[in-house]
Amino acid sequence: MIFDKGLRKKGKIGPAPRTLTLESADGWDLDNVSMSTDRALKVSTVYRCVDLLSTSMAMLPVYLMRETDKKRLPEHHLCPLLWGRANEAMTSVDYTALLKRNVLLRGNAYAYIQRDSATGWPVELIPLEPDLTTIHFDRDGQYWYVYANPRTGELTKLYPEDVLHYKGPSSDGISGVSVLTSASMTIKTALAAQQHQTDLYTNGGQPSGVLTVDTDLSGTTEELDAEGNVQKVKLKDVVRREWEKAHGPGKAFRVAVLDHGLQYQPIGLSNTDAQFVESEDVRVADLCRFFGTPTHLVFAGKQSYQSNEQNSLEFVRYTLQGDVTRWEQEDTHKLLLPSEREAGLRVKREMKVFLRGDTAAQGAWYKAMREAGVYSVNDIRALEDLPAVAGGDTRYSSLNFVPLELFRMLSLQRAGVDQRPANQGDEPDGTT
């Protein structure tokens, strides 16, 4: 519904040699892409990192600011899209989280900007499926985005100014590379370890073994299948099947009854196999490095409170801040009109929201800003979503700090030293 309503065709690339559909041999195989993503998200560390980064980006308040006087513009026409509803089906939080998720899992996130035909103002932001969106360059070096309708496969040309494009790390500055691609070996290792652990516990924590018998089992026997047809089955397969019926997965620790000279010899579990769980911390740390998240935020590691607090600040500073800057620049360039950008308007995100969880740090910050004259009482109350109070707009500053050139004079005044010239206090000599 969103795509049919929101996609305004700006032109057609035609005629195309064929129509790309989801079922065509050369088209996009969404099942394989989705399966790859779903498999990666089954690793708990990957799931947590993706959820953490997408939620962190979505929870940041977005606002319009004029750079010349640093004044916020809450009445701007773009504000309902930024912190209200991005489109008829999504809130701004859902929209931002989805796009950030696409950046992490697909390397690129795209959103179509539906504009008012009279003013050119954005009225809806519609996410586009990354696997159905490509960048096309013509012979003159001009580029535009090509989008394939997920229902009909029809190609639509979208000009760059109408498409928000957020990208991950890029080798060419045009298209991003997903974290899944960069961390594919680590994720595959984690999946293999997870499957190994599942197989081990499915068998009741027991290793596999070997069944031996004195007779020759190289021959075959005849059996009836489910449809009543006679089929030949190897004798070894019959013995293995009958053993697993009684002692296979889910039937661990049952008493084995062996006859006809049948013997069972378990295969011992090596120290490496028995201690593979200990390597979980290594895999978690590797994945956290790829995503740029501290291990304590994925509920791993044994750091102290002080180190966790410092790691959280570094997460905001060195991971989120870079993503926020890229998104702010893309939003400013695509969502604002050229005249608005020339007037100094910028789309910004409030990073101080991450201080709300630490009341001690937040209180110290407000106190420092208040004493330095940066914030007034009403400024602080506004950051805490509280109404203004009478007299709260007055700013104060401490007199303990003075300009260096006035330091000597003020020090002498405080010490009570008379700084007037020597004869300035004498009465004029009017006698004869």
Sequence and secondary structure as in RCSB ss.txt:
>XXXX:A:sequence
MIFDKGLRKKGKIGPAPRTLTLESADGWDLDNVSMSTDRALKVSTVYRCVDLLSTSMAMLPVYLMRETDKKRLPE
HHLCPLLWGRANEAMTSVDYTALLKRNVLLRGNAYAYIQRDSATGWPVELIPLEPDLTTIHFDRDGQYWYVYANP
RTGELTKLYPEDVLHYKGPSSDGISGVSVLTSASMTIKTALAAQQHQTDLYTNGGQPSGVLTVDTDLSGTTEELD
AEGNVQKVKLKDVVRREWEKAHGPGKAFRVAVLDHGLQYQPIGLSNTDAQFVESEDVRVADLCRFFGTPTHLVFA
GKQSYQSNEQNSLEFVRYTLQGDVTRWEQEDTHKLLLPSEREAGLRVKREMKVFLRGDTAAQGAWYKAMREAGVY
SVNDIRALEDLPAVAGGDTRYSSLNFVPLELFRMLSLQRAGVDQRPANQGDEPDGTT
>XXXX:A:secstr
 HHHHH          SS   TTSTTS  HHHHHHHHHHHHTSHHHHHHHHHHHHHHHTS EEEEETTTTEE TT
STTHHHHHTEEETTEEHHHHHHHHHHHHHHHSEEEEEEEE TTT  EEEEEEE GGGEEEEE TTS EEEEEE T
TT  EEEE GGGEEEEE S SSSSS   HHHHTHHHHHHHHHHHHHHHHHHHTTT   EEEE SS   SEEEEE 
TTS EEEEEHHHHHHHHHHHHHSTT TT      TT EEEE    HHHHTGGGGHHHHHHHHHHHHT  GGGGT 
S   HHHHHHHHHHHIIIIIHHHHHHHHHHHHHHHS HHHHHTTEEEEE GGGGGTT HHHHHHHHHHHHHTTS 
 HHHHHHHTT    TTTT     SS   GGGHHHHHHHHHT   S TTTTS      
